[in-house]
Amino acid sequence: QVQLVESGGGLVQPGGSPRLSCATSVTTFTLNVMGWYRPAPGKQRELVATVTTGCSTNYANAAKGRFTISGDIAKNTVSLQMTSLEPGDTAVYYCWARRSILPRAEFWGQGTQVTVSS
């Protein structure tokens, strides 16, 4: 089975630059996309950033220019470098992965808490 394990969250000062990391418990399962999601005020869980095996990236507007996603999808790892954090970035960040080839599947991590406060 595939299990996503996140790390790197915690209490950070405004303007801080934490780095979130995610990796699978096994590396023998082919994934095609990995990324990060978070709950948004008054909304369901929303995309923060994703990256594909072809290194195509997708960012939420709030993340553009501040966050950078990177990883090695073939090795089932992904990270999110966060900079210039604001109180509005406080959330549980969830690692997400998708297998687009058959058999298709999606996976979610348990989440890592990021709290931005002075």
Long-range contacts (C-beta under 8 A, 24 or more apart in sequence): 1-25, 1-26, 2-26, 2-29, 2-31, 2-76, 2-97, 2-105, 2-107, 3-107, 3-109, 4-95, 4-96, 4-97, 4-107, 4-108, 4-109, 4-110, 5-95, 5-109, 5-110, 6-93, 6-94, 6-95, 6-109, 6-110, 6-111, 6-112, 7-112, 8-79, 8-112, 9-92, 9-93, 9-112, 9-113, 9-114, 10-113, 10-114, 10-115, 11-115, 11-117, 12-85, 12-114, 12-115, 12-116, 13-85, 13-116, 13-117, 13-118, 14-85, 14-86, 14-87, 14-116, 14-117, 14-118, 15-84, 15-85, 16-82, 16-85, 16-116, 17-81, 17-82, 17-83, 17-84, 17-85, 18-82, 18-85, 18-114, 19-79, 19-80, 19-81, 19-82, 20-79, 20-80, 20-82, 20-93, 20-95, 20-112, 20-114, 21-77, 21-78, 21-79, 22-71, 22-77, 22-78, 22-79, 22-95, 22-109, 23-76, 23-77, 23-78, 24-76, 24-77, 24-97, 24-107, 26-76, 27-75, 27-76, 29-76, 29-99, 30-99, 30-101, 31-73, 31-76, 31-97, 31-98, 31-99, 32-73, 32-98, 32-99, 32-100, 32-101, 33-73, 33-97, 33-98, 33-100, 34-71, 34-73, 34-76, 34-77, 34-78, 34-95, 34-96, 34-97, 34-98, 35-69, 35-78, 35-95, 35-96, 35-97, 36-69, 36-78, 36-80, 36-93, 36-94, 36-95, 36-96, 37-93, 37-94, 37-96, 38-91, 38-92, 38-93, 38-94, 39-91, 39-92, 40-91, 45-94, 48-80, 48-93, 49-80, 50-96, 51-78, 62-88, 62-89, 82-114, 85-114, 85-116, 86-116, 87-116, 87-117, 88-116, 89-114, 89-116, 90-114, 90-115, 90-116, 90-117
